[in-house]
Amino acid sequence: MKKIIRANSKHITTMATRAQLEEYLDTFDKGIALCGRSNVGKSTFINAFFKNKIARVSNTPGKTSDVQVFSFDVEDENGEVHTFKAFDLPGFGHARVSKAERSRWDVLIDDFFKLYHKKCLFIHLMDSQHPFQKNDENFIEYFKRFKSKYWMIFNKIDKLKTQSARAKLKNLLKSQLNNTYSISAHKKLNLESIEADLVDYLLEN
């Protein structure tokens, strides 16, 4: 049975410079990269999805200030285990950091995309209460130049309290051409809907 071996997931390193990104580039064949605005819940998603507290979670937006690298294993239908990497990128948006630090993040993210776009599935997390903010739109336009595999995850569906808000999200999901998912990382809702597709993607030849 194909599955993620969650007990084996772990944080393995942090990358803060282009030199570190370049040095690490040849150490893996395929991985996933998590992108999104500050405070969208990327670290919470990592911990919930892997059922393992491997990512640091903070109530203060912007705590993921470098590229955090995680390792996880996937078992194929023959019982063979394959190791992949997950990258948590600094958030874009309203994090309360200095202009110089924000500029450093922008350069680091740009370097990551230029170096890693052929090896990663990029997963764009958005807040389902406030999807497609200006920063999200800017990111999507920026990302188009790379022609890489791209999924959208709309997080925090537990915050949608009205039927009209849930219906609006449902219609939004139908309008997208990419793989799209609606979840709550905090409440661990709908995470299983992502696993099968992710495992299939990672095990593709």
C-alpha positions as a printed Julia matrix, in Angstrom:
205×3 Matrix{Float64}:
   0.0    0.0     0.0
   1.36   3.4    -0.98
   1.63   5.72    2.0
   3.68   8.35    3.78
   5.67   6.94    6.7
   5.0    9.85    9.01
   7.07   8.63   11.96
  10.2    9.1     9.83
   9.56  12.76    9.05
  12.01  15.23   10.57
  13.57  18.67   10.29
  17.07  18.34    8.91
  18.54  21.76    8.12
  18.01  25.48    7.52
  19.2   27.39    4.46
  19.68  31.15    4.56
  21.91  31.98    1.57
  22.17  31.25   -2.14
  25.43  29.41   -1.49
  23.62  27.01    0.85
  20.84  26.52   -1.7
  23.37  25.73   -4.42
  25.31  23.33   -2.19
  22.15  21.42   -1.24
  20.68  21.28   -4.74
  22.2   17.95   -5.77
  21.25  16.08   -2.59
  17.69  15.22   -3.67
  15.74  14.32   -6.8
  12.2   15.47   -6.06
  10.44  17.36   -3.3
   7.68  19.76   -2.34
   7.92  23.45   -1.47
   5.34  25.28    0.63
   4.64  28.91   -0.22
   2.18  31.45    1.1
   1.56  34.68    2.91
   2.76  35.12    6.46
   0.37  33.59    8.99
  -1.4   31.38    6.44
  -0.5   28.27    8.45
   2.35  26.58    6.57
   4.12  25.32    9.68
   0.84  24.16   11.21
   0.06  22.33    7.97
   3.43  20.55    8.04
   2.91  19.35   11.59
  -0.69  18.28   10.95
  -0.01  16.57    7.65
   2.98  14.58    8.9
   1.37  14.05   12.32
   4.7   14.99   13.81
   5.72  18.29   15.44
   8.7   18.92   13.18
   8.01  22.56   12.27
   8.19  25.49   14.65
   4.79  27.17   15.04
   4.36  30.72   16.32
   1.46  33.13   16.74
   3.72  35.87   15.39
   3.75  36.04   11.57
   7.17  35.83    9.96
   8.9   33.36   12.24
   9.89  31.21    9.25
  12.73  33.52    8.23
  14.83  31.09    6.17
  14.2   27.99    4.08
  13.41  25.16    6.48
  14.17  21.69    5.14
  12.36  18.52    6.19
  12.79  14.89    5.21
  10.02  12.3     4.88
   9.62   8.79    3.52
   7.03   7.32    1.15
   6.38   3.59    0.77
   5.41   2.39   -2.69
   3.08  -0.49   -3.61
   6.01  -2.93   -3.44
   7.03  -1.91    0.05
  10.1    0.02   -1.11
  10.8    3.21    0.8
  11.69   6.46   -0.99
  12.97   9.59    0.77
  11.84  13.07   -0.27
  12.35  16.62    0.95
   9.86  19.3     1.96
  10.83  22.96    1.97
   9.03  25.62    4.01
   9.73  29.04    2.46
   9.52  32.39    4.27
   6.05  33.86    4.03
   5.25  36.87    1.9
   2.97  39.6     3.16
   2.44  41.42    6.41
   5.12  39.92    8.69
   6.51  42.56   11.03
  10.14  42.58    9.99
  12.52  45.27    8.86
  12.7   46.37    5.23
  16.21  44.9     5.01
  15.02  41.53    6.32
  12.05  41.53    3.95
  14.43  42.26    1.07
  16.65  39.36    2.15
  13.62  37.03    2.16
  12.62  38.16   -1.32
  16.1   37.46   -2.67
  16.25  34.09   -0.93
  12.84  33.01   -2.28
  13.77  34.19   -5.77
  17.02  32.21   -5.6
  15.13  29.15   -4.41
  12.72  29.26   -7.35
  15.46  29.8    -9.9
  17.51  26.88   -8.56
  14.79  24.41   -7.49
  11.85  24.92   -9.86
  12.59  21.76  -11.86
  12.67  19.51   -8.8
   9.75  20.66   -6.67
   6.0   20.56   -6.58
   5.07  24.03   -5.33
   2.14  24.13   -2.93
   0.58  27.56   -2.46
  -1.33  27.87    0.82
  -3.99  30.55    1.14
  -6.35  31.58    3.91
  -9.8   30.42    2.8
 -11.29  33.46    4.55
  -9.17  35.84    2.46
  -8.07  34.04   -0.73
  -6.21  35.69   -3.59
  -4.93  38.7    -1.7
  -2.68  41.08   -3.64
   0.43  39.24   -2.45
  -1.06  35.94   -3.61
  -1.85  37.39   -7.02
   1.66  38.8    -7.33
   3.13  35.44   -6.41
   1.02  33.62   -9.0
   2.16  36.02  -11.73
   5.77  35.63  -10.62
   5.47  31.85  -10.55
   4.14  31.54  -14.11
   7.6   32.08  -15.58
   8.85  28.77  -14.15
   6.2   26.44  -15.61
   6.54  24.14  -12.6
   3.97  21.84  -11.01
   1.65  23.91   -8.82
  -1.11  23.1    -6.33
  -3.35  25.35   -4.22
  -4.44  24.59   -0.67
  -7.1   26.77    0.96
  -6.52  26.52    4.71
  -8.58  27.49    7.76
 -11.95  26.25    6.48
 -12.98  25.84   10.13
 -13.14  29.65   10.25
 -15.86  29.77    7.58
 -18.9   30.09    9.81
 -21.63  30.87    7.29
 -23.14  28.81    4.5
 -22.53  31.63    2.02
 -18.82  31.7     2.88
 -18.54  27.93    2.4
 -20.46  28.11   -0.89
 -18.18  30.89   -2.12
 -15.11  28.76   -1.43
 -16.7   25.75   -3.13
 -17.33  27.78   -6.27
 -13.8   29.16   -6.1
 -12.35  25.66   -5.99
 -14.38  24.63   -9.03
 -13.04  27.59  -11.0
  -9.38  26.62  -10.62
  -7.5   24.54  -13.16
  -4.83  23.38  -10.7
  -5.05  20.67   -8.07
  -6.98  22.46   -5.33
  -7.82  21.39   -1.79
  -9.72  22.91    1.13
  -8.51  22.0     4.61
  -8.1   23.03    8.19
  -4.59  22.28    9.4
  -5.54  23.42   12.9
  -8.53  21.07   13.1
  -6.89  18.43   10.88
  -9.8   18.47    8.42
  -9.55  17.01    4.88
  -5.83  16.3     5.08
  -6.4   12.79    3.75
  -7.65  14.32    0.5
  -4.13  15.52   -0.25
  -2.13  12.42    0.68
  -3.15  10.09   -2.18
  -2.47  12.71   -4.85
   0.83  13.71   -3.26
   2.05  10.13   -2.97
   1.13   9.46   -6.61
   2.98  12.59   -7.7
   6.12  11.75   -5.74
   6.25   8.15   -6.96
   5.83   9.05  -10.63
   8.82   8.08  -12.78
